[in-house]
């Protein structure tokens, strides 16, 4: 779905309001002899209400002004003119504007409250389920070690690796929760510095188990120059992309990570083998708290890829999911806005 179609769907209520305004204006004009000016005025508030309930103040002002112009031009003497000398014109504009403002404010408050309730429920689910799962693993494994004094070194090492992996999962989840709050702040500022993707990847791999790094991950990095961006956020970007790939890949299959340098951008591509995913579902995977169907047995909060999208957007880039015959590829393009000067 292209951007124009997305924008149309998002603002379709404005076009509906314009259509309603045109229809009621036509009807009012045809039956003007049977309607008094008050009734006609009330009818012309309908488009204002249609837009106002969506909480968009700019759209409400636009429709309010348009409705008042139609109302004034067709029904307030002198007819078919835009004279503003008649006080009825001024009062009609004030009434339309006040009605639109009140409904818009209430709609925005209701929308905010609904979002907060959804966020609260989602966070409670994360805390009660997704944090409890690795915590239970840590607790159970430690008890198993303590209860077996004669356990051989190999078994003990495997259990300690399980504890380490569970603690890393908790760390990533908590980091995501904190980053999610930060990235949705209106006054966020990127901390730009020269970033080396090889160094970033070295830091990222410490957040995953040795088995994942050695046996399940294939890395291909181009000869990269330094990139001008937020080092911490770019580290979190690759961490979340890898975490998502590991969680949803088929058992014992390779994760392919490629970082390629082009003239005007850096491309990051992560591919994992998985069951077939419909293209219609892929468009939603970057939405906050969205999870694919039939993944209830996989621990996750559904905010990792949403954070990736925010990080990429803040850097002026693009991110997309592409379905392949045997899996899914997440592709990120980060524009190069500044080039390092070698001394």
HELIX and SHEET records of a PDB file:
HELIX    1   1 UNK A    3  UNK A   10  1                                   8    
HELIX    2   2 UNK A   12  UNK A   30  1                                  19    
HELIX    3   3 UNK A   32  UNK A   34  5                                   3    
HELIX    4   4 UNK A   37  UNK A   43  1                                   7    
HELIX    5   5 UNK A   46  UNK A   52  1                                   7    
HELIX    6   6 UNK A   57  UNK A   75  1                                  19    
HELIX    7   7 UNK A   87  UNK A  125  1                                  39    
HELIX    8   8 UNK A  126  UNK A  130  3                                   5    
HELIX    9   9 UNK A  131  UNK A  146  1                                  16    
HELIX   10  10 UNK A  153  UNK A  183  1                                  31    
HELIX   11  11 UNK A  197  UNK A  205  1                                   9    
HELIX   12  12 UNK A  210  UNK A  215  1                                   6    
HELIX   13  13 UNK A  231  UNK A  248  1                                  18    
HELIX   14  14 UNK A  279  UNK A  282  1                                   4    
HELIX   15  15 UNK A  304  UNK A  314  1                                  11    
SHEET    1   A 2 UNK A 192  UNK A 195  0                                        
SHEET    2   A 2 UNK A 227  UNK A 230 -1                                        
SHEET    1   B 5 UNK A 217  UNK A 221  0                                        
SHEET    2   B 5 UNK A 255  UNK A 261  1                                        
SHEET    3   B 5 UNK A 265  UNK A 273 -1                                        
SHEET    4   B 5 UNK A 327  UNK A 335 -1                                        
SHEET    5   B 5 UNK A 318  UNK A 324 -1                                        
END                                                                             
